[in-house]
C-alpha cells in the first residue's frame, strides 16, 4: 500500500468514527425535561461561545465521545446557551452557579456536576457516571 493510500484510508476512518456519535442538541425550553421524562440520562453543558473554560470543556467532551461511542448511544447531550438561558427556570431549578457547568441527570436525580473544571479525567469520570446510570 502506498503512503498516500494509507493516509487517505486513515483520514476516512477518523471521519467515519467521528460521524458515529451525534452532535449534542441545542437547548430549548422543556427539552431537558422531555428527555428526562422518557427515562433518558441527560448531560447538560451550560456554556457561552465566548467562554474559554467552556471551550476547553467542549474539547474534552468531544475527544471522549470520539474515544467511546457508547456515550452518545446512551446519553442525551444538550448544550445550554448561557447568554440565552442563564436566567431560565432550568438554571434556577438546578441551581446552576455559572457558565462552564456540566450536569448529568436521570429522572429527578442529579448524577453529578462539574463547575469550571477542564480536566479530561474529571469530565470522563462524570460521563462514566452518566453512562453507568443509563444501564
C-alpha positions in Angstrom: 0.0 0.0 0.0 1.3 3.4 -0.9 1.7 6.0 1.8 -0.8 8.3 0.0 -3.4 5.5 0.1 -2.7 4.7 3.7 -3.1 8.3 4.7 -6.4 8.6 2.8 -7.8 5.4 4.4 -6.7 6.7 7.9 -8.4 10.0 7.3 -11.6 8.2 6.2 -11.5 6.0 9.3 -11.2 9.0 11.6 -14.1 10.9 9.8 -16.4 7.8 9.9 -15.6 7.3 13.6 -16.5 10.9 14.3 -19.7 10.5 12.4 -20.7 7.6 14.7 -21.7 10.0 17.5 -24.4 12.5 17.2 -24.0 16.2 17.8 -25.3 17.5 21.1 -28.8 19.0 21.0 -29.3 22.8 21.4 -31.5 23.5 24.4 -34.9 25.0 24.1 -37.4 25.4 26.9 -38.6 22.0 28.1 -36.2 19.9 26.1 -34.3 18.5 29.0 -37.5 17.7 30.9 -38.9 15.9 27.9 -35.9 13.6 27.6 -35.7 13.0 31.3 -39.4 12.1 31.3 -38.6 9.4 28.7 -36.2 7.9 31.2 -33.1 9.1 29.4 -29.8 10.2 31.1 -29.2 13.8 30.2 -25.9 15.6 30.2 -26.3 19.4 30.3 -23.4 21.7 29.2 -24.1 25.2 30.3 -21.8 27.3 28.1 -21.2 30.5 26.2 -19.5 30.9 22.9 -17.1 33.5 24.3 -16.1 31.4 27.4 -12.6 29.8 27.2 -13.3 27.4 30.0 -16.4 26.2 28.2 -14.3 25.7 25.0 -11.8 23.6 26.9 -14.6 21.5 28.4 -16.1 21.1 24.9 -12.8 19.9 23.5 -12.6 17.3 26.3 -16.2 16.1 25.8 -15.7 15.8 22.0 -12.5 13.8 22.4 -14.1 11.5 25.0 -17.1 10.9 22.7 -14.8 10.1 19.8 -13.0 7.6 22.1 -16.1 5.9 23.3 -19.2 5.9 21.1 -21.3 4.4 23.9 -21.6 7.9 25.5 -23.6 9.2 22.5 -25.6 6.0 22.3 -26.8 6.0 25.9 -26.6 9.7 27.0 -28.5 12.6 25.6 -26.1 15.6 25.4 -27.7 19.1 25.5 -25.9 22.4 25.1 -27.5 25.2 27.1 -26.5 28.7 25.8 -25.7 30.7 28.9 -26.3 34.0 27.2 -29.9 32.9 26.2 -30.9 30.7 29.2 -28.6 31.9 32.1 -31.7 33.2 33.9 -34.1 30.4 32.9 -36.2 28.3 35.1 -33.9 25.3 34.3 -30.9 27.2 35.7 -32.9 28.2 38.8 -34.3 24.8 39.4 -30.8 23.1 39.1 -29.1 25.9 41.0 -26.5 26.4 38.2 -24.0 28.9 39.6 -22.3 29.9 36.3 -21.5 29.0 32.7 -18.9 26.2 32.3 -21.1 23.9 34.5 -21.7 20.3 33.4 -24.6 18.4 35.0 -25.7 14.8 34.5 -29.3 13.9 35.4 -31.6 10.9 35.3 -35.2 11.5 36.2 -35.4 13.8 39.2 -31.9 12.8 40.4 -28.7 14.5 39.8 -25.9 12.1 39.0 -23.2 14.6 39.3 -21.8 18.0 38.3 -18.7 19.8 37.4 -18.2 23.6 37.7 -15.4 25.2 35.7 -13.1 22.1 35.7 -11.5 21.4 32.4 -9.5 18.3 33.2 -10.3 15.5 30.8 -10.1 12.9 33.6 -12.7 14.7 35.7 -15.1 15.1 32.8 -14.6 11.5 31.9 -15.5 10.5 35.4 -18.8 12.4 35.2 -19.5 10.9 31.7 -18.7 7.4 33.1 -21.2 8.0 36.0 -23.8 9.1 33.5 -23.1 6.0 31.3 -23.4 3.7 34.3 -26.7 5.3 35.3 -28.1 4.7 31.8 -27.9 0.9 32.1 
